[in-house]
Amino acid sequence: MERVQKIMAHSGVASRRKCEELIKKGVVKVNDKLVKLGDTASDKDKITVNGRLIKREKMVYIVLNKPKGFLCSSMDSRGKKTVLSLVKCKERLYPIGRLDFDSEGLLILTNDGDFANSVIHPRYNVNKTYSISLNKDLEKEDYKKIKEGVSIEGRNVNVFDFESDKNEVILSIHEGRKHIIKKLFDALGYKVINLKRVSIGKLKLNIESGESKFVSKEWLKNSIFRG
């Protein structure tokens, strides 16, 4: 059993908040009976909005090794290819977290918003680990600064599992601010030449560039949170 607004949102009716508004307006029914906020429904129940039966989406989970040259977006008006062109799936999908157009590596695609939030929200402390190549060797002083936390846009970037060998760096972060790793090194006078996400939580990248695989939610949860 799940809350009706959650089922509606997963089915593509609207955002969770908009679905709640529709319920308040009295246009949502379960098995021909009006529902109120907090009511639940099962997979077998018939849910209608303004008399129209909603079509429930199957929850899909895909692990992808994103190549360079693809946008982490469900659509783009500038003519660039998106990561969705790399998978064949009839459900509407979106990527969990960001990888820049010129970055590569581990990416998860899904239509399960709650699961996506459990991976990307900082409060869940899911580390994302990156292998990074810089335009020059990392100085010892800058290594110490990064370990202590560099302030970017008024907030410290906290790194974990930080290692460096000349211009090659491996580090983990919780947060997903846009271009945050590039901004971190740019603030110290370096340019990121290559950036590759190699793990999300305990899930490690183990497929070839451009390849993808469908997985179950349970497998993905266990792989990320338990390893």
C-alpha positions in Angstrom: 0.0 0.0 0.0 1.3 3.5 -0.9 -0.1 7.0 -0.5 -2.2 7.9 -3.5 -0.3 11.1 -4.3 2.9 9.1 -4.4 1.4 6.6 -6.9 0.1 9.5 -9.0 3.5 11.2 -9.1 5.2 7.9 -10.0 2.6 7.5 -12.8 3.6 10.8 -14.4 0.4 12.7 -13.4 2.3 15.6 -11.9 4.8 16.5 -9.2 4.0 15.1 -5.7 2.9 18.6 -4.5 0.6 19.1 -7.5 -0.9 15.6 -6.9 -1.7 16.6 -3.4 -3.5 19.7 -4.7 -5.6 17.6 -7.0 -6.6 15.4 -4.1 -7.6 18.5 -2.1 -9.7 19.7 -5.0 -11.7 16.5 -4.9 -10.9 15.2 -8.4 -9.1 12.0 -7.4 -10.9 8.8 -6.8 -9.9 5.3 -5.8 -12.3 2.6 -6.9 -14.9 5.4 -7.7 -14.6 6.9 -4.2 -13.1 10.3 -3.4 -9.9 10.2 -1.5 -8.3 12.6 0.9 -4.6 13.3 1.7 -3.0 10.4 3.5 -5.2 7.8 1.9 -3.4 4.8 0.4 -4.0 2.4 -2.5 -2.6 -0.9 -3.7 -1.5 -2.0 -7.2 -4.9 -3.5 -7.8 -6.9 -0.4 -7.1 -8.3 1.8 -9.8 -7.2 5.4 -9.5 -8.9 8.2 -11.6 -8.1 11.9 -11.9 -11.0 14.0 -13.3 -12.5 10.7 -14.4 -9.5 9.5 -16.3 -7.8 6.3 -15.3 -4.1 6.8 -14.6 -1.6 4.4 -16.1 0.9 3.2 -13.6 4.5 3.1 -14.6 6.7 0.1 -13.9 9.7 1.1 -11.8 12.9 0.8 -13.7 16.5 0.9 -12.6 19.4 1.0 -15.0 23.2 1.2 -14.3 25.1 3.0 -17.1 28.7 3.8 -17.9 28.2 7.2 -19.4 30.7 8.2 -22.1 31.9 11.7 -22.7 29.7 13.8 -25.1 26.3 13.0 -23.6 24.1 15.3 -21.4 22.7 14.1 -18.1 19.2 15.2 -19.0 15.9 13.7 -20.2 15.8 16.2 -23.1 17.8 19.0 -24.7 16.8 21.7 -27.2 20.4 22.3 -28.3 20.7 19.2 -30.4 23.1 17.4 -28.1 22.7 13.7 -27.3 21.4 12.8 -23.9 22.1 9.7 -21.8 18.6 8.4 -22.6 19.7 7.7 -26.1 22.1 5.0 -24.8 19.3 2.9 -23.3 16.1 1.3 -24.8 13.3 1.8 -22.3 9.7 2.9 -22.8 9.3 4.3 -19.3 10.2 8.0 -18.7 13.6 8.0 -17.0 15.9 10.6 -15.5 19.5 10.3 -14.2 20.3 10.2 -10.5 22.8 13.1 -9.9 24.9 14.9 -12.5 27.8 14.1 -14.7 29.0 16.9 -17.0 28.8 16.7 -20.8 32.6 16.1 -20.9 32.7 13.7 -17.9 32.1 10.0 -17.8 31.5 7.1 -15.6 28.9 5.5 -13.3 25.3 6.8 -13.6 22.0 5.4 -12.5 18.8 6.0 -14.5 15.3 5.5 -12.9 11.8 6.7 -12.7 11.7 6.1 -8.9 11.9 9.6 -7.3 12.1 8.4 -3.7 14.9 6.0 -4.5 16.8 8.8 -6.4 16.5 11.1 -3.4 17.9 8.4 -1.0 21.0 8.4 -3.2 21.6 12.0 -4.0 20.5 13.9 -0.8 23.5 14.8 1.4 21.7 13.7 4.6 22.0 10.1 3.4 25.8 10.3 3.2 26.2 8.3 0.0 29.8 8.9 -1.2 30.4 9.4 -4.9 34.0 8.6 -5.9 35.8 10.1 -8.8 39.0 9.5 -10.6 40.4 12.9 -11.8 43.3 14.0 -14.0 44.6 17.5 -13.6 46.6 19.7 -15.9 49.6 19.6 -13.5 50.8 17.8 -10.4 49.0 18.5 -7.2 51.1 20.5 -4.7 51.4 19.3 -1.1 50.0 22.6 0.2 46.9 22.2 -2.0 46.5 18.6 -0.9 46.3 19.8 2.7 43.9 22.6 1.8 41.5 20.1 0.2 41.8 17.7 3.1 40.8 20.6 5.5 37.9 21.7 3.2 38.0 24.4 0.6 35.1 27.0 0.6 33.2 27.2 -2.7 30.4 29.7 -3.0 30.3 30.1 0.8 30.3 26.4 1.7 33.1 24.0 2.4 33.5 21.0 0.1 34.2 18.1 2.4 36.2 15.3 0.7 36.7 11.7 1.7 39.1 8.8 0.7 41.4 11.5 -0.8 44.5 10.2 -2.6 46.8 11.8 -5.1 49.8 10.8 -7.3 51.2 13.7 -9.2 48.4 14.9 -11.4 46.1 11.9 -10.8 43.6 12.3 -8.0 40.9 10.1 -6.4 38.4 11.5 -4.0 34.8 11.0 -2.7 32.2 13.6 -1.9 28.6 13.5 -0.6 27.2 16.6 -2.3 26.2 17.1 -5.9 26.5 20.9 -6.5 26.9 21.6 -10.2 30.5 21.5 -11.5 31.6 21.3 -7.8 34.8 19.3 -8.4 35.9 21.5 -11.3 35.2 24.6 -9.2 37.2 23.0 -6.3 40.3 22.6 -8.3 39.8 25.8 -10.3 39.8 27.7 -7.0 43.3 26.3 -6.3 44.7 27.0 -9.8 44.2 23.7 -11.5 42.2 22.5 -14.5 40.3 19.2 -14.6 41.4 17.4 -17.8 39.4 14.2 -17.2 36.7 13.3 -14.6 35.3 9.8 -14.2 32.8 8.6 -11.5 34.0 5.2 -10.4 31.6 4.4 -7.6 28.3 5.4 -5.9 28.3 4.2 -2.3 29.7 0.7 -2.5 28.5 0.2 -6.1 31.6 0.1 -8.4 31.8 0.8 -12.1 32.3 -2.6 -13.8 30.9 -2.2 -17.3 32.4 -0.8 -20.5 31.9 2.8 -21.7 28.4 3.2 -23.2 27.1 -0.1 -21.8 24.1 -0.4 -19.5 22.2 -3.0 -17.6 18.8 -3.3 -16.1 18.8 -4.2 -12.4 16.3 -4.7 -9.6 15.7 -2.1 -6.9 16.8 -4.6 -4.2 20.0 -5.4 -6.0 20.8 -1.7 -6.4 20.0 -0.9 -2.8 22.2 -3.8 -1.6 25.0 -2.8 -4.0 25.0 0.9 -3.0 24.4 0.7 0.7 25.8 -2.7 1.7 28.3 -3.7 -1.0 
